[in-house]
Amino acid sequence: MAPRSLLLLLLVVVAGCATKPDPRVVELEKELAQVKSRLAALEQERSRQAAPSAAALYEQAQELELKGKSREAVKLYAQAARSGNGKAALRLSEIYDKGLIGVSRDYAESLKWGNAARVLGEDVPLPKSR
């Protein structure tokens, strides 16, 4: 290429880079950033409201058990244990070991939940051989 063509090419490239962005595009990009930020905040709030904490589930299960609603309590204990509540796992182990009105004894389930409670940091006595 001739020096003159290189100079023209360089001018075209520099001129293309030096143009200011369209103010409408800048405004739309700002609005998009605001909408994304608001959406993230709403999703975070929804997830906090939608999923009760493991501790709250455990407390609800205890209340159901006191009211004699054993089956419903076991479901909530299991949900709380799966969410990381060691006390709920320990209680499930006890329920399946001894049985509860409406919930039959199940040695395998008792061992499973006892191990889960141990993994979650609860002090669980080793099972006695049957």
Secondary structure, 3 states (H helix, E strand, C coil): CCHHHHHHHHHHHHHHHCCCCCHHHHHHHHHHHHHHHHHHHHHHHHHHHHCCCHHHHHHHHHHHHHCCCHHHHHHHHHHHHHCCCHHHHHHHHHHHHHCECCECCCHHHHHHHHHHHHHCCCCCCCCCCC
